[in-house]
Amino acid sequence: MKHTFWLVFALLLAACQAQAPLEKINILDGEKLLSLPAISRIPAEILAENNIPIASLDRILINGEIVDPNAEMDCESCTLQIRRAVTITLITPDGEREIITAALTIGDVLIDYGIQLYAADFVDPPVRTEATDQLKITYHPSRDLAILVDGKVIHIRSSAGAVGEALIQGGIPLIGLDASQPSASGPLPVDGQIRIIRIREETELTQTEIPFETEYIASNEIAIDEEKILTAGITGLVVRRDRVRYENGEEVSRISEDEQKVHEPSTEIVGYGTKYVSKTAVVDGQEIKYWRSMQVYATSYSPCNSGSDKCWPNTASGNPVQQGVVGVIRSWYNEMQGQPVYVPGYGYATIEDVGGGIAGKDWIDLGYSDANYQVWSQWVTIYFLE
């Protein structure tokens, strides 16, 4: 315990005693290295003793660290350095001005001047360059930018002079046909908002069919009321090439660049039958021979039941209106006057008269006498007999 007490006492006593003078000190003034006597441990007093003047903006460094020239040095082997103030020209977007400073580097000069530095700021020469007399520093501060691209907002800082340069610095370059708002060659926008438009163009081929026409010709090789394709039609084809422009995934324009007809359509030839073929059928319990049958809408009439305000006793062919005569439209009558027919439920008859018909329907009018008149209004099959 006694030994510990005396050790602590000795340390306290040494701390309370004033440090011994240095006797000599190395002084670096610019490029001159001097070894001079030093009675004091205060830098300002040492320099005064050796008649070395310092200006108000000069800086004092001890072993590379900036110190207060009026504070006592706490080192045994000390090197005192005088950093003389120099004149530097600072060039900014606001103009030029001279700065007198003893800062060690360009970065220190700007910080001392009250400029907050960002990594994206433009500084030439670089910030770690030594500040020397008559040096010119070009400084462009960076700005906050918000870039809308691919549905999201990316924030960067840039000191670029144009939008395109800022995008490259931010790692978001325009690719291919991409564009920006404002344009890539324009200055950075005042509001800091930049929008990238992703643009792509594609070529699309569109095929359009050209319908073929149909031509009908009579054929005595085909049974009447039948049709047969003699030569199949071929559809034509047109191919159109379009250049389609998309902006941010949406189509904004479509320009037709070329259209070519790959092949012409070919007309289809259809034969319709004119050949009369005898057929047999059992209708109303009896066998009939016919060459044609078709569905028609049947009505009925008699001399005084013809829809007129007077009675008409005779047909267009001059025969009396009675059961066994059939009226048809004028075009049928012109072709088939005197043609024997069979109508189920009515019996045998001959086309002998002309009527107005019913629009949109194949029609016949079944004749009766006034004494045995029956009303018809229905679809039936008419058989044209041999």
C-alpha positions in Angstrom: 0.0 0.0 0.0 2.9 2.4 0.8 4.5 1.8 -2.6 1.2 2.6 -4.4 0.7 5.8 -2.4 4.1 7.2 -3.3 3.6 6.3 -7.0 0.4 8.2 -7.2 1.9 11.1 -5.3 4.8 11.3 -7.8 2.5 11.3 -10.8 0.4 14.2 -9.3 3.5 16.2 -8.5 4.8 15.8 -12.1 1.5 16.9 -13.5 1.4 20.0 -11.4 4.9 21.1 -12.4 5.2 23.2 -15.6 6.6 21.5 -18.6 10.2 22.2 -19.4 11.0 24.5 -22.3 11.8 22.9 -25.6 15.1 24.8 -26.2 14.9 24.1 -30.0 12.0 23.6 -32.4 11.7 22.9 -36.1 9.7 25.5 -37.9 8.3 24.9 -41.5 7.5 28.2 -43.1 6.4 27.5 -46.7 9.2 25.5 -48.2 11.8 26.7 -45.6 12.6 24.4 -42.7 14.3 26.2 -39.8 15.6 24.9 -36.5 15.3 27.7 -34.0 15.6 28.2 -30.2 12.3 28.0 -28.3 12.2 29.2 -24.7 8.4 29.2 -24.7 5.9 26.4 -25.5 3.4 28.8 -27.0 3.6 29.0 -30.8 2.9 32.7 -31.1 5.7 33.5 -28.5 8.1 31.2 -30.3 7.5 33.0 -33.6 7.8 36.4 -32.0 11.1 35.5 -30.2 12.5 34.5 -33.7 11.0 37.6 -35.5 8.8 35.5 -37.7 5.6 37.5 -38.5 2.2 35.9 -39.0 -0.9 37.5 -40.5 -4.3 37.2 -39.1 -5.5 34.7 -41.7 -2.3 32.5 -41.4 -2.7 29.2 -39.7 -0.4 27.4 -37.3 -0.1 23.7 -37.3 1.7 21.5 -34.8 2.8 18.1 -36.1 0.2 18.5 -39.0 -2.7 19.5 -36.7 -4.2 23.1 -36.8 -3.8 24.6 -33.3 -4.5 27.9 -31.5 -1.2 29.9 -31.8 -1.7 31.2 -28.2 -2.2 27.7 -26.7 0.7 25.9 -25.0 2.0 23.0 -27.0 1.8 19.6 -25.4 4.5 17.6 -27.2 8.2 16.8 -26.7 9.2 16.6 -30.4 7.2 19.4 -32.1 7.3 20.7 -35.7 5.6 24.0 -36.0 4.2 24.8 -39.5 3.1 28.1 -40.8 0.3 27.9 -43.4 0.4 31.3 -45.1 -2.9 32.7 -46.5 -3.2 32.7 -50.3 -5.5 34.4 -52.8 -7.8 32.0 -54.7 -10.4 32.8 -57.4 -13.7 31.0 -56.9 -15.8 30.7 -60.1 -19.5 29.7 -59.5 -22.7 30.1 -61.6 -23.2 33.4 -59.8 -19.8 34.8 -61.0 -16.2 35.1 -59.8 -14.8 36.3 -56.5 -11.4 36.3 -54.7 -10.9 34.5 -51.4 -8.0 34.9 -49.1 -7.5 31.7 -47.1 -5.0 29.5 -45.4 -7.1 26.3 -45.9 -5.0 23.3 -46.9 -7.1 21.9 -49.7 -9.7 23.1 -52.1 -12.4 21.2 -50.2 -11.4 23.1 -47.0 -11.5 26.4 -48.9 -15.1 25.7 -50.0 -16.2 24.5 -46.6 -14.6 27.6 -44.9 -16.5 29.7 -47.4 -19.8 28.2 -46.2 -20.4 25.8 -49.0 -21.9 22.4 -48.1 -20.2 19.9 -50.4 -22.0 16.9 -52.0 -20.4 14.1 -53.9 -22.4 15.1 -57.0 -21.0 18.7 -57.0 -18.7 19.8 -59.8 -15.3 21.0 -58.4 -12.3 21.6 -60.6 -9.6 21.0 -59.5 -10.7 18.1 -57.2 -11.4 18.8 -53.6 -8.2 17.1 -52.3 -6.0 19.3 -54.4 -3.7 21.6 -52.3 -4.9 25.2 -52.2 -2.1 27.3 -53.7 -1.8 31.0 -54.5 -3.6 32.4 -57.5 -5.4 29.1 -58.0 -8.8 29.2 -59.8 -11.5 26.9 -58.5 -14.6 26.2 -60.6 -17.6 25.1 -58.6 -21.1 24.1 -59.7 -23.4 22.9 -57.0 -25.5 19.8 -57.6 -29.3 19.9 -57.4 -32.0 17.5 -56.2 -33.8 15.9 -59.1 -36.8 13.6 -59.1 -36.9 11.3 -62.1 -40.1 9.5 -63.1 -39.1 6.3 -64.9 -40.8 2.9 -65.4 -43.6 3.8 -63.0 -41.4 4.8 -60.1 -39.6 8.0 -58.9 -35.8 8.0 -58.5 -34.1 10.8 -56.6 -30.6 11.9 -57.5 -28.3 14.9 -57.2 -26.5 16.3 -60.2 -24.5 19.3 -61.3 -24.9 18.6 -65.0 -25.6 21.4 -67.4 -28.2 19.4 -69.4 -30.9 16.8 -68.7 -29.2 14.0 -70.7 -26.0 14.4 -68.8 -27.8 14.3 -65.5 -29.5 11.1 -66.5 -26.2 9.5 -67.4 -24.7 10.6 -64.1 -27.7 9.1 -62.3 -27.2 5.8 -64.1 -30.5 6.2 -66.0 -29.4 6.9 -69.5 -31.8 7.2 -72.4 -31.7 4.0 -74.5 -32.6 3.7 -78.2 -35.6 5.9 -79.0 -36.2 6.9 -75.4 -37.0 10.6 -74.8 -37.2 12.8 -71.8 -39.3 15.8 -70.6 -37.6 18.3 -70.6 -35.5 17.2 -73.6 -32.1 15.6 -73.1 -30.4 18.7 -74.6 -32.2 21.2 -72.4 -31.1 22.6 -69.0 -32.2 21.1 -65.7 -35.8 22.1 -65.0 -36.5 24.6 -62.3 -38.8 22.3 -60.4 -36.3 19.4 -60.6 -38.9 17.1 -62.2 -37.7 14.9 -65.1 -39.9 12.3 -66.9 -38.4 9.6 -69.0 -40.6 8.2 -71.9 -39.7 4.7 -72.9 -40.2 4.5 -76.6 -40.1 1.5 -78.9 -41.2 0.8 -82.4 -42.4 -2.5 -83.8 -43.3 -3.7 -87.2 -46.6 -5.5 -87.5 -47.9 -7.6 -90.4 -51.6 -7.7 -90.9 -53.2 -10.2 -93.3 -56.6 -9.3 -94.9 -58.6 -11.7 -97.0 -60.2 -10.6 -100.2 -63.5 -12.5 -100.7 -64.0 -14.2 -104.0 -67.0 -13.7 -106.2 -69.5 -16.4 -107.1 -70.7 -17.0 -110.7 -73.7 -19.2 -111.4 -74.0 -21.1 -114.7 -76.7 -23.4 -116.0 -75.8 -27.1 -116.2 -77.8 -29.8 -117.9 -75.6 -32.3 -116.0 -77.2 -31.3 -112.7 -80.7 -32.1 -111.6 -83.0 -29.1 -111.4 -83.2 -27.4 -107.9 -79.7 -28.7 -107.2 -76.4 -26.8 -107.2 -72.8 -28.0 -107.5 -69.5 -26.2 -107.1 -67.8 -26.7 -110.5 -64.7 -24.6 -109.6 -63.9 -23.8 -106.0 -63.3 -20.1 -105.3 -60.0 -19.0 -103.8 -59.8 -16.1 -101.3 -57.3 -13.4 -102.2 -54.8 -12.1 -99.6 -53.4 -8.7 -98.9 -50.4 -8.2 -96.4 -49.9 -4.8 -94.9 -46.8 -3.7 -92.9 -47.4 -1.2 -90.2 -44.8 0.7 -88.0 -46.3 1.0 -84.5 -44.9 3.4 -81.9 -45.3 2.7 -78.2 -44.7 5.2 -75.4 -44.4 3.7 -71.9 -46.2 0.6 -73.2 -49.1 2.4 -74.9 -49.6 2.6 -78.6 -49.5 6.2 -79.8 -49.2 6.0 -83.5 -49.5 3.5 -86.4 -48.2 4.2 -89.8 -48.8 1.9 -92.8 -45.4 1.5 -94.6 -46.3 -1.0 -97.3 -49.2 -3.0 -98.6 -48.9 -5.9 -101.0 -51.4 -8.1 -102.7 -50.0 -11.6 -102.2 -52.5 -13.2 -104.6 -55.8 -12.3 -106.3 -59.1 -13.9 -105.5 -60.4 -16.5 -107.9 -64.1 -16.6 -108.8 -66.1 -19.7 -107.7 -68.2 -21.3 -110.4 -71.4 -22.9 -109.3 -73.6 -24.9 -111.6 -77.3 -24.8 -111.1 -79.4 -27.8 -112.4 -81.5 -27.6 -115.6 -81.7 -31.4 -116.0 -85.1 -32.8 -115.6 -85.1 -36.0 -113.6 -88.2 -38.1 -113.2 -89.1 -38.9 -109.6 -91.8 -41.0 -107.9 -93.6 -40.3 -104.6 -96.7 -41.6 -102.8 -98.8 -38.6 -101.8 -102.3 -38.8 -100.3 -102.2 -42.6 -100.9 -101.5 -42.5 -104.6 -98.3 -42.7 -106.6 -97.3 -39.6 -108.6 -94.5 -38.9 -111.0 -92.9 -35.5 -110.9 -89.8 -33.6 -111.9 -89.7 -30.9 -109.3 -91.1 -30.2 -105.8 -90.9 -27.1 -103.6 -92.4 -25.5 -100.5 -94.9 -22.8 -101.2 -97.4 -20.8 -99.2 -100.9 -21.7 -100.4 -104.0 -19.4 -100.3 -107.4 -20.0 -102.0 -109.9 -18.0 -104.1 -113.2 -18.4 -106.0 -114.9 -16.1 -108.6 -116.4 -13.9 -105.8 -113.8 -14.6 -103.1 -110.8 -13.0 -104.8 -110.3 -9.9 -102.6 -111.9 -7.7 -105.3 -115.1 -5.7 -105.2 -116.6 -7.8 -108.0 -116.6 -11.4 -109.2 -114.1 -12.8 -111.7 -115.4 -15.9 -113.3 -112.5 -16.8 -115.6 -108.8 -17.3 -115.2 -106.1 -15.5 -117.2 -106.0 -18.5 -119.6 -109.8 -18.1 -120.2 -110.9 -21.2 -118.3 -113.5 -21.0 -115.5 -112.3 -20.4 -111.9 -113.0 -23.7 -110.2 -111.2 -26.5 -108.3 -108.3 -27.7 -110.4 -106.9 -24.3 -111.4 -103.9 -22.7 -109.7 -102.9 -19.0 -109.7 -99.3 -17.9 -109.5 -97.3 -14.7 -109.9 -96.9 -13.3 -113.5 -93.3 -14.5 -114.0 -94.2 -18.1 -113.1 -97.3 -18.0 -115.2 -95.3 -16.8 -118.2 -93.0 -19.8 -117.9 -95.4 -22.5 -116.6 -98.9 -21.8 -117.9 -100.6 -25.1 -118.4 -98.1 -27.0 -116.1 -99.9 -29.9 -114.3 -99.2 -30.0 -110.6 -100.3 -31.9 -107.5 -101.0 -30.3 -104.1 -101.5 -32.5 -101.1 -104.9 -32.1 -99.6 -106.1 -30.3 -102.8 -105.4 -32.8 -105.6 -104.4 -32.5 -109.3 -104.5 -29.0 -110.9 -103.1 -26.9 -113.7 -101.4 -23.5 -113.6 -104.0 -21.3 -115.3 -104.2 -17.9 -113.5 -102.2 -14.9 -112.3 -102.3 -13.3 -108.9 -100.4 -10.7 -106.9 -98.5 -13.0 -104.6 -97.1 -12.5 -101.1 -93.8 -10.6 -100.8 -90.9 -12.7 -99.6 -92.7 -16.0 -100.1 -93.1 -18.5 -103.0 -96.9 -18.6 -103.4 -99.8 -20.3 -105.1 -103.5 -19.6 -105.1 -105.8 -22.6 -105.2 -109.0 -22.2 -107.2 -112.5 -23.1 -106.1 -116.0 -22.5 -107.3 -118.1 -20.3 -105.1 -120.3 -23.3 -104.2 -117.4 -25.4 -102.8 -115.0 -22.6 -101.7 -112.5 -23.6 -98.9 -110.1 -21.3 -97.1 -106.3 -22.1 -97.4 -103.5 -20.3 -95.5 -100.6 -22.6 -95.0 -97.3 -24.0 -96.3 -97.6 -27.0 -98.6 -95.4 -29.0 -101.0 -96.3 -28.5 -104.7 -95.3 -31.2 -107.1 -94.7 -30.3 -110.8 -95.9 -33.4 -112.7 -94.3 -34.9 -115.8 
